[in-house]
């Protein structure tokens, strides 16, 4: 038995490749199937074309040139059903005890025997906190879903990337009074090419207020304090959408005994060819391999991890 922690696209792909080789696997997921994609904004469109997101040699047909979140959810669910993958949802892994060939994976619901373990948890599971007063208020969210609830409200979007641009534009189209706070001099150049002109033009015409080189200092029930280049200002506020990015589950990697690089990227240490970590019999797969470098690894260029891991496990397990 191989246990895969995480039911994202790469976790599913790994289970599929193992099954093709006659190896049994169990996927354990703390949320729903492809939990990270489920938490994308409801109207999100992928960067990549659908063929770049395919797993298990199953064609991914989308209605447009680039697939939507909803299409991806259906595609990966159908892929899991097609291969009859063994998946346990809403179950969180707490520890992996034992050694190569004799692991015990303990969760909040039970324990399981495994000869090998694959960690494929991505980096979308933990938000980057701002660590400021008021961040715990109910009106603050790090996961934007859809704009309707923000109609006619004072909304502050924190961040300068794709998520921030999408949230600002969608809530503005729902007649919210939107401001965007960016800690840098400009929005990120990596914003999707079909979105960037729209957000820049809305800022230029004054429809969306922008605070560059600025920092959110405090959040209160009906207002927020912002440190700008011109000094401290206070603006009315009903909701804060903190699109500040996410990070891998470093706490879990530490629990599992996976070494991390000592630089700011905190990448897991693994064999480039096999994806096996310093802990023998324990592998990493997908974007979790990049640590804090969240702009280098994606679904499309980590699908190959499934092949490498499955081939190595097949060879070692005979």
N, C-alpha and C positions, 0 to 999 in steps of 0.2 A: 504493500500500500504506500502511495505517495500522497502526502497531504499538501495542498496548495492553499496558502492563506491569501485571500483576496479573489473576488469574482469579476474583476475588470476584464477587458478584452485580452490582456496577455495571460492572466490566470486561466481564462477559458481556453485560449489557444494552447497553453501548456498541457491542460487536461486532454485536449483533443489529440495532440501529438503523442502523448503517453498511451492513449487508448488505441491509436493506430498501431502502436508497437506491442499491444497486448498487455499493457501495464495498467493496473487498477489505481484510480486516484479518487480523492475526496477533496472538494473545495469547501472551505469554511469562510464565510463572509459575515462581517459584523452588521451590515446593512442589507439593502435589497440587491438584487442582481445588477451588475455594473453600477454600483452605488454612486461612483463619482459622476458618471454621465447623467444619472438620474437627477443629481443636484446641479447640473448646468442650468442656466436660464431657460425657461420654457421655449422661447422662440430662437434659441441659439442655432447657428449654422456652422458647421465645421470648416476649418481651413482646408482640409484635404478632400480630395475626391473620394467617392465611395470605394473604389477599387483599392485604395491605399489602406483601408480600414478592414479589409476582409480577413477572415480567419478560417482555417479548416477547409480551404478550397470551396467555400460556399459563396456564390456571387452575391454582392451587395448592390441592389438596384435602387437608386434614389430617383425621385421625381425631378429634381433640379440638378445642376452641375455639381453641387456640393450638398451632402446629406444634412438633414436636420437632426436635432437631438431625438425627436420622437421616432424618426426612422432608424436611428442607431439603437435605441432601446428595443425596438421590435426585432431588428436584425440579430442582435446578440442573444436575445431570449430564444429566438427560433434556432440559432446555432446550437445553443445548449440543449434544446429539446431534440434537435436532429441527432445529436450524438449521445443522447440520454446520459448527460453528465450527472454525476452524483454531487449535489450541491446542498449545503446546509446554510440557510440564511438567518440573519438576526442572531448570530452567535459569535461572540468575541473571544479571540485567542488571548490567553493570559500568559502562558509559558510553554516552552518546549524543553522537556527534560530528557536525559539519557544521551546516547551517542549514536553515531552513524550506524544504521541498520537496526537500531533499537530505541527509537524516539517515542516519547509519550507527549502528545500535544494536549494540553489542558485548556479548556475553555470555561466560560461562565455557565455552561450547561452540561459539561461532561468531560471525558478524556478519550483519546483515540491513539491507537498504535500506528506508527509509521516507520518505514525503513528510510525514507528520504522526506525532506520538507522543502517546499519552495515558497519564498516570500514574494508576493506580487501585489503589494498594497498601494502602489502609486504614490502620489504626493498631495492628493486633493482632500485627504481626510482631516487635516488639522490646519486651521486658519492661522495666519500671522496676526497676532494680537497687537493693538496699538499701545496697550498698557497705559491708559489714561483714565482719569476719573470719569465715571458715567458710562464706560464701555459696557458695563453689565446691564444697563437699562434695556427693557423689552423693545424699545424703538430702534435699537442698534442690531444690524444683521451683517454677517460676513458671507451669507449665501443669498444672492439675489435670484428670485424666481420669475416673477411676472409683474407688470406695472400697475394693474388696475387698483390695487389697494392704496396707491400713492396719489391718486387723482386729487387735485386741488390742495395738496399738502406741500409744506416747505421741506424739500429733500436735499440733503447734502451727500454727494457721492465722493468718497475718498479713494484716490487712486488715479493712475494715468495710463492704464493699459486697456486691453480689449474689454475686460469685464466692466470696467468703469465707464468706458465709452458707450457700451451697449446699455448699461443701466441708466445712464444720464439721458440718452436719446429716447429710450422707450418710456421712461417716466415723464419726460418733457412732452412727448406725443400724447400722453394721457392727461395733459394740462396740469402737471405738477410744477411748482416753482422750484427749479433745479439750480443748484450750485455744484461745482466740481472743484475739489481741492487736490492739487498735485504738488508733491514735495520737490519736484524738479522744475527747471525753467520751461519745459515744454511737455506735451503729451509724448508717450513712447512712440518712436518711429515704427514699431512692430505692430501697431494697430492694423486690423484688416483693411486692405486697400479700398474696399467698397464702403467702409464705415468712416475712415479717417477724414475725408473731405466734409462729410456731413457734420461730425462733431465740431470740427474746426470752424465751419461756417456758422453754426449755431452760437458758438462762443464769440466769433467775430461780430456778428450782428447784435449781440447782447441778449439773445434769448436764453442762453445758459451762462450764468456768471462763473468765471474761472478765477481761482486763486492759485497762482504759481509760486514756486519757492516758499510754500507755506506749510504750516503744521497745525493739526488739530490738537488743542490743549486740554479742553474739558467739554463734556457733554452734560447738559441738564435737560429737564423735562421739555422745556419749550424754547431752548436756545443753545447755542454752542459758542465756544471761544476759539478763535483762529489766530495764530501768530503769523502775520504777514511781513513782507519786507517794509511795510509802512507802519508796523506796530501791531498791537493787539486789537482785534475787532470782535464784536459780538453780533451774531445774526440770528433771526428767528429760525426755529427748526422743529419739525415734527418727526422726521426719520433720518437716520444716518445709515447709508449703505457703504460699509467698509470693504471695498474691493481691494484689499491689501495683499492678496495672494495667499498661498498655502505652502505647506512644508510636509516632508515625509514623516512617518510615525517613528521618530528617532527613539522614543521611549521603548517601543516594542523591539526595535533592533538592538537596543542595549540589553533588554531582557533576554533576547535570544543569543546574546554573546557574539554579535556580529561587530567586528572592528570597523571603525570609521576613520577616514583620513583626517589628519589633524589640522587641515586648512579650513577656511570658511565654508567650503562646499560640503563638508561632512559626508562624503561619498562612502558607501559601504565598500569594503575591501573584498574583491572577488577575482577569480580567474577569468580573463577576457575570453577564453575559448569555451569554457564550460559553464560559467556563471556561478561556480561553487565558491562559497565564502571561506573565510578562515576557519569556520566551524565545519568540519568535514561532514558531508551529507546534507548540508543546508545551503540552498541556492537562493539567489535573488533574480527577479525577472521584471522587465518593464521599466517604467520611468523612475521607479524607486532607486535604480542603479545610479542615477545622476545626482542624488543628494539634493542640495540646494540649487544646483544648476538646472532650473526648470525650463530652460529655453532650448535645450539640446536634444532631449529624448522625447519621443512621442509614440503613439500607437504604431504609426507606419514604419518607424525605423527600429522598433524593439520587438516586432512580431517574430523576428528571427531568433530571439531568445528561446522561444518555445522549442524550436528544432534543436538548438544546441543542448538545452537542458535534458530534453527527452532522450537524445542520442547518448549523452553521457550516463544518464541513469540506466538506460537499457544495457549499455556496455558493462557497467559496474554490478548490475543486478543479474546479469546473465539472461 
